[in-house]
Amino acid sequence: MAVKTADSPPRVPPQSKMTFEEFLDWCDEDTWAEWVDGDVQMVTPANFQYQNLVVFLTSLLLFYAQGKKLGLVLNAPFLMRLPSISRGREPDILFVRQEHNERFHNTYLDGAADLVVEIISPESIVRDRGDKFVEYEQAGVSEYWMIDPSRHRAEFFVLDSTNVYQNINPDPSGIYRSHVVDGFWLRVDWLWQEPLPMAEDVLREIREG
């Protein structure tokens, strides 16, 4: 595996279209990029606030899902291929139910995750709220969270019986309960605390709640 240094030049995306298989060959594990209709779109690396929130939420979902044997949780960079709409996206966090584990390949998920979480940054706001919202709905991602730390705004969407996203608000006490990760809930105010709460304390409260 090639080692990247601070002086390494950024990878230049190919100018010509490529198949998904060609994209997998080109894209190494350190490259943040997505595949859209045969074109390569580079993704800007995350800042500290963004990455800190990704780690926090990944930890909560990962250890909760493992403890309950519900499924697998991964974070970027790991490709989610949406073959019906010719997309290869790298969600910040994804969860796949145990009964859908056959969708996992060594370097990508072949099909929609059951839950996708995107942490919105100034660079990604149009993509996360626009393109990805439509793509995830069309591809059948059952639950989609958009978390915007700069605006202290969290939005939760769940596919209804007609495969259209419905916005689900937290309850009056500020708690959102996942429709996909059985028994998992989130107090939205946790996301805006500085510093973020300890994951083990939050997990204890979730398990006892």
C-alpha positions as CSV (number, residue, x, y, z in Angstrom):
1,M,0.0,0.0,0.0
2,A,1.4,3.4,-0.9
3,V,2.0,5.8,2.0
4,K,0.7,9.3,1.6
5,T,2.6,12.2,3.1
6,A,1.8,15.9,3.6
7,D,3.8,16.7,0.4
8,S,2.0,14.1,-1.7
9,P,0.0,15.7,-4.6
10,P,-3.7,15.3,-4.5
11,R,-5.1,12.6,-6.8
12,V,-6.5,13.9,-10.0
13,P,-9.7,12.3,-11.1
14,P,-9.8,10.7,-14.5
15,Q,-11.3,12.9,-17.3
16,S,-13.0,10.1,-19.1
17,K,-16.0,8.1,-17.9
18,M,-15.3,4.7,-16.3
19,T,-17.3,1.7,-15.2
20,F,-17.9,1.0,-11.5
21,E,-15.3,-1.8,-11.7
22,E,-12.7,0.6,-13.2
23,F,-13.5,3.1,-10.5
24,L,-12.9,0.5,-7.8
25,D,-9.5,-0.3,-9.4
26,W,-8.6,3.4,-9.5
27,C,-9.8,4.4,-6.1
28,D,-7.6,3.3,-3.2
29,E,-8.6,3.1,0.5
30,D,-7.2,6.6,1.2
31,T,-9.0,8.3,-1.7
32,W,-12.3,10.1,-0.9
33,A,-14.3,10.0,-4.1
34,E,-17.7,9.0,-5.4
35,W,-18.9,7.6,-8.7
36,V,-21.7,9.3,-10.4
37,D,-23.0,8.2,-13.9
38,G,-19.4,7.1,-14.8
39,D,-17.8,10.3,-13.6
40,V,-15.5,10.6,-10.5
41,Q,-16.4,13.3,-8.0
42,M,-13.7,14.0,-5.4
43,V,-14.8,14.6,-1.8
44,T,-13.2,17.2,0.5
45,P,-11.6,15.8,3.7
46,A,-13.5,16.5,6.9
47,N,-12.8,19.2,9.5
48,F,-12.4,18.5,13.2
49,Q,-16.0,19.2,14.3
50,Y,-17.3,17.1,11.4
51,Q,-15.0,14.2,12.1
52,N,-15.6,14.3,15.9
53,L,-19.3,14.0,15.3
54,V,-18.8,11.1,12.9
55,V,-16.7,9.2,15.4
56,F,-19.3,9.9,18.2
57,L,-22.3,8.7,16.2
58,T,-20.4,5.7,14.7
59,S,-19.4,4.6,18.2
60,L,-22.9,4.8,19.5
61,L,-24.4,2.9,16.5
62,L,-21.6,0.4,16.3
63,F,-21.5,-0.7,19.9
64,Y,-25.3,-0.7,20.2
65,A,-25.8,-2.8,17.0
66,Q,-23.0,-5.2,18.0
67,G,-24.4,-5.7,21.5
68,K,-27.9,-6.4,20.1
69,K,-26.6,-8.4,17.1
70,L,-28.6,-6.2,14.7
71,G,-26.2,-5.6,11.9
72,L,-23.0,-3.9,10.7
73,V,-22.0,-0.2,11.0
74,L,-19.2,1.4,8.9
75,N,-18.1,4.9,8.2
76,A,-16.4,6.6,5.3
77,P,-14.5,5.9,3.1
78,F,-16.5,2.8,2.2
79,L,-18.5,2.8,-1.1
80,M,-22.2,2.1,-1.3
81,R,-23.1,1.1,-4.8
82,L,-26.6,2.0,-6.0
83,P,-26.8,0.0,-9.2
84,S,-30.3,1.1,-10.2
85,I,-29.2,4.7,-10.5
86,S,-25.5,4.3,-11.4
87,R,-24.1,5.8,-8.2
88,G,-21.3,4.9,-5.9
89,R,-21.6,7.0,-2.8
90,E,-19.5,7.2,0.4
91,P,-21.9,7.9,3.3
92,D,-20.4,9.3,6.4
93,I,-22.0,6.4,8.3
94,L,-24.0,3.4,7.2
95,F,-25.9,0.6,8.9
96,V,-26.9,-2.7,7.3
97,R,-29.3,-5.1,9.0
98,Q,-27.9,-8.5,9.7
99,E,-30.3,-10.1,7.3
100,H,-28.8,-8.0,4.5
101,N,-25.2,-8.9,5.1
102,E,-25.0,-10.5,1.6
103,R,-24.8,-7.0,0.2
104,F,-21.3,-6.6,1.5
105,H,-18.3,-7.2,-0.8
106,N,-14.7,-6.7,0.2
107,T,-14.5,-3.0,-1.0
108,Y,-18.1,-1.9,-1.3
109,L,-21.7,-2.4,-0.4
110,D,-23.7,-3.6,-3.3
111,G,-27.1,-2.0,-2.8
112,A,-28.8,0.4,-0.4
113,A,-27.9,0.5,3.3
114,D,-30.8,0.4,5.7
115,L,-29.7,3.6,7.4
116,V,-27.4,6.3,6.1
117,V,-26.1,9.3,8.2
118,E,-24.5,12.3,6.5
119,I,-22.8,15.0,8.6
120,I,-23.4,18.3,6.6
121,S,-20.5,20.6,6.0
122,P,-20.4,23.8,4.0
123,E,-18.8,21.9,1.1
124,S,-21.4,19.1,1.2
125,I,-24.7,20.9,1.9
126,V,-26.0,21.0,-1.7
127,R,-25.0,17.4,-2.3
128,D,-26.4,16.0,0.9
129,R,-29.7,17.9,0.9
130,G,-30.2,17.7,-2.9
131,D,-28.6,14.9,-5.0
132,K,-28.1,12.4,-2.2
133,F,-31.5,12.9,-0.7
134,V,-33.1,12.1,-4.1
135,E,-30.7,9.2,-4.8
136,Y,-31.1,7.6,-1.4
137,E,-34.9,7.8,-1.6
138,Q,-34.9,6.3,-5.1
139,A,-32.5,3.5,-4.2
140,G,-34.4,2.5,-1.1
141,V,-32.3,3.7,1.8
142,S,-35.0,3.1,4.5
143,E,-33.8,5.8,6.9
144,Y,-31.7,8.9,6.2
145,W,-30.3,11.3,8.8
146,M,-28.9,14.7,7.9
147,I,-26.9,16.3,10.8
148,D,-25.8,19.9,10.4
149,P,-23.5,20.8,13.4
150,S,-22.9,24.4,12.3
151,R,-26.7,25.1,12.3
152,H,-27.5,22.8,15.2
153,R,-30.0,21.1,12.9
154,A,-30.9,17.4,12.7
155,E,-33.4,16.0,10.2
156,F,-34.6,12.4,10.1
157,F,-36.3,10.9,7.1
158,V,-38.0,7.5,6.8
159,L,-39.4,5.8,3.6
160,D,-43.2,5.4,3.7
161,S,-45.3,2.6,2.1
162,T,-45.0,4.4,-1.3
163,N,-41.1,4.7,-1.0
164,V,-41.2,8.5,-0.4
165,Y,-39.3,10.1,2.4
166,Q,-41.3,11.5,5.3
167,N,-39.7,13.9,7.8
168,I,-39.9,12.4,11.3
169,N,-39.5,15.0,14.1
170,P,-38.1,14.2,17.5
171,D,-40.6,13.9,20.3
172,P,-41.4,16.8,22.6
173,S,-38.5,15.9,24.9
174,G,-36.1,16.1,21.9
175,I,-35.6,12.3,21.5
176,Y,-35.5,10.7,18.0
177,R,-36.2,6.9,17.9
178,S,-34.7,5.0,14.9
179,H,-37.2,3.2,12.7
180,V,-34.4,0.8,11.4
181,V,-32.0,0.2,14.3
182,D,-34.4,-1.6,16.7
183,G,-34.6,0.2,20.1
184,F,-32.0,2.8,19.3
185,W,-32.8,6.4,20.2
186,L,-30.9,9.7,20.3
187,R,-31.3,12.8,22.3
188,V,-30.7,15.5,19.7
189,D,-29.1,17.9,22.1
190,W,-26.2,15.5,22.6
191,L,-25.0,16.4,19.1
192,W,-24.4,20.0,20.0
193,Q,-22.6,19.6,23.3
194,E,-19.0,20.9,23.6
195,P,-17.3,18.6,24.3
196,L,-19.5,15.8,23.1
197,P,-20.6,13.5,25.9
198,M,-18.8,10.3,26.6
199,A,-20.0,7.5,24.3
200,E,-20.1,5.0,27.1
201,D,-22.4,7.2,29.3
202,V,-24.7,7.8,26.4
203,L,-24.9,4.1,25.5
204,R,-25.7,3.3,29.1
205,E,-28.6,5.8,29.0
206,I,-29.9,4.4,25.7
207,R,-29.8,0.8,26.9
208,E,-31.6,1.7,30.1
209,G,-34.1,4.1,28.5
